[in-house]
Amino acid sequence: NYGAYDTSTGQYTAPQRGLYCMTVSANLGFTNQGSWVSIWAYINGASYQRAYLNQSIQNGGWVYQTIQMFVPCEKGDVIDLRGQTTGTGAQFWYDDDGKYTAFAIHMVT
């Protein structure tokens, strides 16, 4: 990642100007039925775009879904992704055993 991703903060600093594709493939657990997760892309601390991991969730169930977002960046822009639940006030968690959840950023142009 050319040192662009900071594992301590979860932020990515664009190494050059371009269009970046962010892919989140997540295995998510939920505590309540009728909830969903929105994933927000932030650029330099300001919300830019969101996508929904929208699925019929059973109580205590799991869902696996992939989303992609395309974000134009200038060199030095700081990107971070944030997730939140919407709906019935459920909580969610990522399956973090390294087998099912992944996050990738690729410069497209």
Backbone as CSV, one residue per row, in Angstrom:
resi,resn,N_x,N_y,N_z,CA_x,CA_y,CA_z,C_x,C_y,C_z
1,ASN,0.814,-1.208,0.000,0.000,0.000,0.000,0.849,1.261,0.000
2,TYR,2.141,1.111,-0.217,3.056,2.250,-0.311,3.032,3.108,0.950
3,GLY,2.669,2.509,2.082,2.599,3.252,3.333,1.381,4.148,3.446
4,ALA,0.428,4.004,2.541,-0.731,4.899,2.521,-1.765,4.547,3.573
5,TYR,-1.829,3.281,3.994,-2.832,2.856,4.973,-2.194,2.793,6.349
6,ASP,-2.802,3.476,7.299,-2.310,3.499,8.675,-3.160,2.535,9.499
7,THR,-2.574,1.410,9.900,-3.335,0.396,10.630,-3.751,0.865,12.027
8,SER,-3.064,1.843,12.588,-3.434,2.313,13.928,-4.660,3.222,13.904
9,THR,-4.898,3.924,12.792,-6.050,4.829,12.704,-7.134,4.310,11.751
10,GLY,-6.771,3.384,10.856,-7.718,2.903,9.851,-7.916,3.887,8.717
11,GLN,-7.020,4.853,8.592,-7.154,5.869,7.543,-6.164,5.599,6.408
12,TYR,-6.593,5.984,5.214,-5.791,5.834,4.008,-5.495,7.233,3.479
13,THR,-4.228,7.518,3.229,-3.827,8.808,2.664,-3.482,8.590,1.199
14,ALA,-4.224,9.253,0.307,-4.026,9.073,-1.135,-2.606,9.491,-1.519
15,PRO,-1.827,8.567,-2.104,-0.447,8.897,-2.465,-0.342,9.782,-3.704
16,GLN,-1.414,9.808,-4.507,-1.428,10.691,-5.676,-2.866,10.978,-6.083
17,ARG,-3.032,11.992,-6.910,-4.354,12.387,-7.379,-4.923,11.282,-8.261
18,GLY,-6.231,10.975,-8.076,-6.858,9.969,-8.917,-8.204,9.537,-8.380
19,LEU,-8.794,8.584,-9.060,-10.058,7.987,-8.655,-9.740,6.668,-7.964
20,TYR,-10.252,6.514,-6.751,-9.963,5.329,-5.953,-11.224,4.495,-5.784
21,CYS,-11.081,3.190,-5.951,-12.171,2.248,-5.735,-11.959,1.614,-4.366
22,MET,-12.969,1.725,-3.506,-12.925,1.106,-2.192,-13.896,-0.056,-2.177
23,THR,-13.404,-1.209,-1.784,-14.220,-2.413,-1.723,-14.238,-2.926,-0.291
24,VAL,-15.431,-3.143,0.223,-15.596,-3.756,1.536,-16.389,-5.039,1.339
25,SER,-15.777,-6.162,1.664,-16.456,-7.451,1.684,-16.537,-7.844,3.143
26,ALA,-17.741,-7.918,3.668,-17.880,-8.083,5.112,-18.828,-9.196,5.481
27,ASN,-18.437,-9.951,6.469,-19.313,-10.899,7.125,-19.709,-10.234,8.436
28,LEU,-20.980,-9.858,8.537,-21.453,-9.069,9.671,-22.430,-9.863,10.523
29,GLY,-22.287,-9.717,11.815,-23.258,-10.269,12.744,-24.143,-9.161,13.271
30,PHE,-25.437,-9.454,13.492,-26.391,-8.461,13.982,-27.103,-8.980,15.220
31,THR,-27.509,-8.066,16.083,-28.229,-8.463,17.290,-29.741,-8.381,17.146
32,ASN,-30.278,-7.600,16.201,-31.729,-7.432,16.062,-32.170,-7.588,14.615
33,GLN,-33.360,-8.130,14.448,-33.953,-8.231,13.131,-34.416,-6.856,12.672
34,GLY,-34.387,-6.618,11.359,-34.894,-5.368,10.803,-33.894,-4.235,10.805
35,SER,-32.631,-4.537,10.990,-31.594,-3.503,10.989,-30.701,-3.670,9.771
36,TRP,-29.987,-2.621,9.445,-29.014,-2.678,8.367,-27.856,-1.772,8.719
37,VAL,-26.773,-1.919,7.973,-25.566,-1.136,8.217,-25.347,-0.215,7.032
38,SER,-25.024,1.035,7.316,-24.593,1.943,6.264,-23.091,2.155,6.426
39,ILE,-22.386,2.110,5.304,-20.947,2.346,5.271,-20.742,3.719,4.646
40,TRP,-20.035,4.590,5.352,-19.789,5.953,4.902,-18.327,6.117,4.521
41,ALA,-18.069,6.730,3.379,-16.712,7.130,3.005,-16.544,8.594,3.386
42,TYR,-15.513,8.879,4.143,-15.187,10.248,4.545,-13.885,10.666,3.876
43,ILE,-13.853,11.901,3.386,-12.630,12.483,2.832,-12.283,13.692,3.695
44,ASN,-11.107,13.654,4.263,-10.615,14.736,5.131,-11.632,15.098,6.211
45,GLY,-12.287,14.080,6.771,-13.216,14.280,7.882,-14.628,14.660,7.495
46,ALA,-14.912,14.846,6.199,-16.260,15.214,5.742,-16.886,14.034,5.000
47,SER,-18.171,13.759,5.271,-18.826,12.640,4.595,-18.913,12.910,3.099
48,TYR,-18.620,11.865,2.314,-18.630,11.995,0.865,-19.704,11.110,0.227
49,GLN,-19.757,9.839,0.628,-20.670,8.899,-0.022,-21.031,7.803,0.967
50,ARG,-22.214,7.200,0.783,-22.573,6.076,1.630,-23.156,4.949,0.782
51,ALA,-23.083,3.756,1.336,-23.667,2.575,0.719,-24.275,1.749,1.835
52,TYR,-25.314,1.017,1.512,-26.000,0.224,2.523,-25.706,-1.255,2.339
53,LEU,-25.408,-1.901,3.444,-25.390,-3.354,3.486,-26.798,-3.724,3.933
54,ASN,-27.689,-3.843,2.973,-29.117,-3.943,3.252,-29.572,-5.365,2.995
55,GLN,-29.940,-6.051,4.025,-30.266,-7.462,3.928,-31.309,-7.790,4.979
56,SER,-32.120,-8.786,4.739,-33.052,-9.239,5.756,-32.254,-10.008,6.803
57,ILE,-32.190,-9.470,8.003,-31.348,-10.022,9.053,-32.216,-10.704,10.101
58,GLN,-31.860,-11.901,10.454,-32.537,-12.604,11.537,-31.855,-12.244,12.851
59,ASN,-32.558,-12.388,13.939,-32.008,-12.079,15.252,-30.749,-12.904,15.495
60,GLY,-29.641,-12.216,15.708,-28.378,-12.902,15.938,-27.792,-13.523,14.694
61,GLY,-28.316,-13.151,13.518,-27.884,-13.763,12.267,-26.652,-13.110,11.673
62,TRP,-26.172,-13.714,10.612,-25.001,-13.234,9.880,-25.387,-12.896,8.451
63,VAL,-24.688,-11.960,7.877,-24.876,-11.652,6.458,-23.502,-11.355,5.860
64,TYR,-23.304,-11.801,4.613,-22.067,-11.508,3.892,-22.448,-10.689,2.675
65,GLN,-21.792,-9.553,2.498,-22.118,-8.690,1.373,-20.885,-7.896,0.976
66,THR,-20.837,-7.481,-0.289,-19.733,-6.676,-0.813,-20.287,-5.380,-1.375
67,ILE,-19.622,-4.278,-1.058,-19.975,-2.983,-1.644,-18.719,-2.357,-2.241
68,GLN,-18.921,-1.489,-3.211,-17.827,-0.710,-3.790,-18.242,0.741,-3.873
69,MET,-17.280,1.622,-3.630,-17.489,3.053,-3.786,-16.303,3.621,-4.561
70,PHE,-16.588,4.616,-5.380,-15.534,5.286,-6.143,-15.394,6.711,-5.619
71,VAL,-14.179,7.049,-5.210,-13.937,8.325,-4.542,-12.799,9.060,-5.238
72,PRO,-13.055,10.273,-5.770,-11.978,11.065,-6.364,-11.156,11.738,-5.263
73,CYS,-9.839,11.661,-5.385,-8.968,12.213,-4.344,-7.848,13.043,-4.938
74,GLU,-7.443,14.025,-4.175,-6.224,14.762,-4.454,-5.105,14.117,-3.641
75,LYS,-3.887,14.308,-4.050,-2.749,13.787,-3.297,-2.819,14.323,-1.866
76,GLY,-2.708,13.428,-0.896,-2.735,13.815,0.509,-4.101,13.763,1.163
77,ASP,-5.178,13.558,0.377,-6.500,13.418,0.984,-6.517,12.199,1.900
78,VAL,-7.197,12.338,3.025,-7.313,11.245,3.991,-8.711,10.645,3.870
79,ILE,-8.757,9.342,3.636,-10.008,8.616,3.450,-10.190,7.664,4.628
80,ASP,-11.390,7.628,5.167,-11.704,6.570,6.110,-13.145,6.131,5.911
81,LEU,-13.397,4.884,6.235,-14.731,4.311,6.120,-15.280,4.102,7.518
82,ARG,-16.554,4.425,7.683,-17.214,4.279,8.974,-18.521,3.534,8.771
83,GLY,-18.871,2.690,9.709,-20.109,1.937,9.632,-21.020,2.279,10.791
84,GLN,-22.318,2.252,10.534,-23.296,2.471,11.604,-24.551,1.683,11.298
85,THR,-25.274,1.301,12.340,-26.535,0.591,12.137,-27.685,1.582,12.039
86,THR,-28.696,1.172,11.312,-29.920,1.948,11.164,-31.075,0.975,11.314
87,GLY,-32.180,1.433,11.817,-33.340,0.560,11.938,-33.737,0.365,13.383
88,THR,-33.594,-0.852,13.872,-34.122,-1.205,15.186,-33.130,-1.015,16.324
89,GLY,-32.087,-0.254,16.116,-31.121,-0.008,17.184,-30.215,-1.185,17.458
90,ALA,-30.025,-2.025,16.471,-29.175,-3.204,16.639,-27.708,-2.805,16.709
91,GLN,-26.932,-3.713,17.194,-25.486,-3.580,17.126,-24.990,-4.578,16.092
92,PHE,-23.810,-4.283,15.511,-23.238,-5.210,14.546,-21.760,-5.363,14.833
93,TRP,-21.181,-6.416,14.285,-19.749,-6.646,14.427,-19.258,-7.340,13.165
94,TYR,-17.988,-7.098,12.859,-17.333,-7.745,11.729,-16.731,-9.059,12.187
95,ASP,-16.862,-10.070,11.361,-16.173,-11.331,11.591,-14.696,-11.063,11.273
96,ASP,-13.873,-11.019,12.283,-12.492,-10.581,12.072,-11.475,-11.719,12.196
97,ASP,-11.879,-12.938,11.828,-10.926,-14.038,11.907,-10.002,-14.105,10.692
98,GLY,-10.132,-13.130,9.767,-9.247,-13.070,8.613,-9.695,-13.903,7.425
99,LYS,-10.826,-14.558,7.508,-11.273,-15.416,6.424,-12.387,-14.810,5.586
100,TYR,-13.213,-13.956,6.178,-14.427,-13.526,5.485,-14.557,-12.030,5.278
101,THR,-13.844,-11.230,6.025,-13.983,-9.783,5.932,-12.705,-9.186,5.346
102,ALA,-12.870,-8.323,4.325,-11.707,-7.716,3.675,-12.035,-6.286,3.268
103,PHE,-11.012,-5.477,3.208,-11.125,-4.086,2.797,-9.982,-3.810,1.841
104,ALA,-10.283,-3.239,0.668,-9.244,-2.959,-0.308,-9.476,-1.603,-0.945
105,ILE,-8.390,-0.914,-1.245,-8.437,0.350,-1.978,-7.521,0.208,-3.174
106,HIS,-8.049,0.545,-4.354,-7.259,0.516,-5.588,-7.424,1.835,-6.320
107,MET,-6.336,2.358,-6.826,-6.429,3.545,-7.671,-6.839,3.096,-9.066
108,VAL,-7.925,3.690,-9.589,-8.469,3.308,-10.873,-7.850,4.145,-12.000
109,THR,-7.786,5.439,-11.799,-7.188,6.323,-12.815,-6.276,7.334,-12.173
